């Protein structure tokens, strides 16, 4: 029986925190709750977080086999694919990309881009025209799901989709979402379990989306970071052992940060002040 892949929060004292910051959300100055603020390391410990960078988009490129998107990811300056794509789609690039990935309609995209639906459709069409395999991938996922009744992740976990037979748009979006997001969860779980086996006495505090958080004794921080780096370096081996055929077509780099509070993490620095990154040799 496969373990569940939902976010894990365990073994910690909790406290009520009313910590806010002021930030712009969709162009509006707003008060934002720092939901990570309650996670504070114990005395003589520090938090270490590993955050996969743009993992869903990278896995989409792999799963779809889109040659242009794969090339853009490999050539992205500093590993940031959204900076690379911004040269083509300046209108909130990340929103456009995820709208294409998960089938957001032009009305919803127009709302987040603050433009008319016709303009949003033009921006979306321009992205899909440049990366045509994405639309084909989505259609293929839906067709396979309609035939089989389920959609499978990278490592073969299945989600049964009862509503897919009625051509409900929501069910179709959910099928594509699971194919990509479920595959990202597979990767996170493999790393989580590998690190847990190698360092069972260092507790994993949380998994949130594509980020893993550990509480590490301060005197073991360097050694534990090196251990995590070794396990990330074995990711292809872990994926193959778990049943995925063939290599990944894109790198899956991570950003490594540390701090006493999860809401105030800082990049872990190498000698010379360069941020520590791990995973397939790609820098972020």
C-alpha positions in Angstrom: 0.0 0.0 0.0 1.4 3.4 -1.0 1.8 6.0 1.7 -0.3 9.2 1.4 1.5 12.2 -0.1 -0.4 15.0 1.7 1.5 17.7 3.5 3.0 16.4 6.8 3.1 18.5 10.0 4.0 16.5 13.1 5.7 16.4 16.5 5.9 20.1 17.2 4.5 22.4 19.8 2.3 25.0 18.2 1.5 28.6 19.1 -0.8 31.2 18.0 0.9 33.8 15.9 -0.7 37.0 14.5 2.2 38.1 12.3 1.4 40.2 9.3 3.4 41.9 6.6 2.4 44.4 4.0 2.7 43.3 0.4 1.2 43.9 -3.0 -1.2 41.1 -4.1 -2.4 41.4 -7.6 -1.5 45.1 -7.6 -3.3 45.8 -4.3 -1.5 46.7 -1.1 -2.7 44.1 1.4 -2.0 42.7 4.8 -0.6 39.1 4.4 -0.6 36.5 7.2 2.8 34.8 7.5 1.5 31.2 7.9 5.0 29.9 8.3 5.8 32.1 11.3 4.7 29.5 13.9 7.5 27.1 12.8 10.5 28.1 15.0 13.5 25.8 15.7 14.3 24.7 19.2 17.3 25.9 21.1 20.6 24.8 19.5 18.7 23.8 16.4 18.1 25.4 13.0 15.6 24.8 10.2 16.8 23.7 6.8 14.5 23.9 3.8 14.9 22.3 0.4 12.6 23.9 -2.2 12.4 22.4 -5.7 12.5 25.2 -8.2 9.6 25.4 -10.7 9.2 21.6 -10.4 5.7 21.4 -11.9 6.7 23.3 -15.0 9.9 21.2 -15.4 7.9 18.0 -15.0 5.3 19.3 -17.5 8.1 19.8 -20.0 9.4 16.2 -19.4 5.9 14.6 -19.5 4.9 16.5 -22.6 8.2 16.2 -24.3 8.0 19.7 -25.5 11.3 20.4 -27.3 11.1 24.2 -27.0 10.1 24.3 -23.4 12.9 21.7 -22.5 15.4 23.9 -24.3 14.1 27.0 -22.5 14.5 25.3 -19.2 18.0 24.1 -19.9 19.1 27.5 -21.2 17.3 29.6 -18.5 19.7 32.1 -16.9 20.4 31.1 -13.3 18.0 28.2 -13.7 14.9 30.5 -13.5 12.6 29.5 -16.4 10.2 32.3 -15.6 12.9 34.9 -16.3 13.6 33.2 -19.6 9.9 33.1 -20.6 9.4 36.7 -19.5 11.2 37.9 -22.6 8.2 36.5 -24.6 5.3 37.0 -22.3 5.7 40.0 -20.1 2.2 39.9 -18.7 2.8 38.1 -15.4 4.6 35.2 -16.9 4.0 32.8 -14.2 0.2 33.3 -14.4 0.2 32.7 -18.1 2.3 29.5 -17.8 0.2 28.0 -15.1 -3.0 28.9 -17.0 -1.7 27.0 -19.9 -0.7 24.0 -17.7 -3.9 23.7 -15.8 -6.5 24.8 -18.3 -7.7 28.1 -16.8 -10.2 29.8 -19.1 -9.6 33.1 -20.7 -12.0 34.8 -18.4 -10.0 33.7 -15.3 -6.7 34.6 -16.9 -8.1 38.0 -17.9 -9.1 38.6 -14.3 -5.6 37.9 -13.0 -3.9 39.8 -15.8 -6.3 42.8 -15.5 -7.1 42.8 -19.2 -9.9 42.0 -21.5 -10.6 38.3 -22.3 -9.6 38.7 -25.9 -6.1 40.0 -24.9 -5.8 37.1 -22.3 -6.7 34.6 -25.0 -4.1 36.1 -27.4 -1.3 35.8 -24.7 -2.4 32.2 -23.9 -2.5 31.3 -27.6 1.0 32.7 -28.2 2.4 30.6 -25.4 0.7 27.4 -26.6 1.8 28.1 -30.2 5.4 28.3 -29.1 5.1 25.1 -26.9 2.6 23.1 -28.9 3.2 19.8 -27.2 1.6 21.1 -24.0 -1.9 21.1 -25.6 -1.3 17.7 -27.0 -0.2 16.4 -23.7 -3.3 17.7 -22.0 -5.6 16.1 -24.6 -3.7 12.8 -24.3 -4.1 12.8 -20.5 -7.8 13.4 -20.8 -8.2 10.8 -23.5 -6.3 8.1 -21.6 -8.2 8.9 -18.4 -11.5 8.7 -20.3 -10.5 5.3 -21.6 -9.1 3.9 -18.4 -11.1 5.7 -15.8 -8.0 6.9 -14.0 -4.9 9.1 -14.4 -1.5 8.0 -13.2 1.5 9.9 -11.8 5.1 9.6 -12.8 5.5 6.6 -10.5 2.2 5.0 -11.3 0.0 6.2 -8.5 -3.6 6.3 -9.7 -6.4 8.7 -9.2 -9.8 7.4 -10.3 -11.9 10.1 -12.0 -15.6 9.1 -12.0 -16.6 12.4 -13.6 -14.3 12.2 -16.6 -16.8 10.2 -18.7 -19.3 13.2 -18.8 -16.7 15.5 -20.3 -16.9 17.9 -17.3 -14.2 20.6 -17.7 -13.4 20.4 -14.0 -12.7 16.7 -14.2 -10.5 17.2 -17.2 -8.5 19.9 -15.4 -8.2 17.6 -12.4 -6.9 14.8 -14.5 -4.1 17.0 -16.0 -3.4 18.5 -12.5 -2.9 15.1 -11.0 -0.6 14.0 -13.8 1.7 16.9 -13.1 1.2 17.6 -9.4 1.0 14.0 -8.5 4.3 13.4 -10.2 5.9 16.3 -8.3 4.6 14.7 -5.1 6.3 11.5 -6.1 9.6 13.2 -6.4 9.2 14.9 -3.0 8.2 11.7 -1.3 11.2 9.8 -2.7 13.6 12.5 -1.4 11.8 12.6 1.9 12.1 8.9 2.4 15.7 8.7 1.3 16.8 11.4 3.7 14.7 9.8 6.5 16.5 6.5 6.0 19.9 8.1 5.9 19.3 10.4 9.0 16.4 8.9 10.9 17.1 11.1 14.0 16.6 14.4 12.1 12.9 15.1 12.0 11.1 16.2 8.9 8.7 19.0 10.2 6.7 19.6 7.0 6.2 19.1 3.4 4.5 22.1 1.7 4.0 21.8 -2.0 7.5 21.3 -3.4 9.3 22.3 -0.2 10.7 20.0 2.5 11.6 21.4 6.0 13.8 19.7 8.6 14.9 20.7 12.1 18.6 20.1 12.4 21.0 20.3 15.4 23.1 23.3 14.7 26.4 21.5 15.0 25.2 19.0 12.3 24.0 21.5 9.8 26.9 21.2 7.3 26.9 17.4 7.5 23.1 17.2 7.1 23.1 19.6 4.1 25.8 17.4 2.5 23.7 14.3 3.1 20.7 15.9 1.5 22.8 16.9 -1.4 24.0 13.3 -1.9 20.4 12.0 -1.8 19.3 14.6 -4.4 22.3 13.6 -6.5 20.9 10.0 -6.5 17.4 11.2 -7.6 17.6 9.5 -11.0 18.6 6.2 -9.3 15.8 6.6 -6.8 13.3 7.2 -9.6 14.5 4.2 -11.6 14.3 2.0 -8.5 10.8 3.2 -7.9 9.7 2.1 -11.4 10.1 5.1 -13.7 11.7 4.1 -17.0 14.2 6.4 -18.7 15.9 9.5 -17.6 14.3 12.9 -16.8 14.6 15.3 -19.8 15.1 18.4 -17.5 17.1 19.1 -14.4 15.3 19.5 -11.0 17.4 21.9 -9.0 16.5 23.0 -5.5 17.2 26.1 -3.4 18.5 25.5 0.1 17.7 27.9 2.9 18.2 28.0 6.7 16.9 30.0 9.6 15.4 29.9 13.1 11.9 30.7 11.7 10.3 29.3 8.6 8.9 32.7 7.7 12.4 34.3 7.7 14.7 31.8 5.9 18.0 32.9 4.3 20.0 31.2 1.5 22.6 28.8 2.8 25.9 30.2 1.5 29.0 28.5 0.2 32.5 29.8 0.7 32.6 33.0 -1.3 29.0 33.9 -0.7 27.3 31.9 -3.4 23.9 30.4 -2.5 24.0 26.6 -2.0 22.0 24.8 -4.7 21.6 21.0 -5.2 20.2 18.7 -7.8 21.5 17.7 -11.3 24.2 20.3 -11.1 21.8 23.1 -12.0 22.2 26.5 -10.3 19.3 28.6 -9.1 
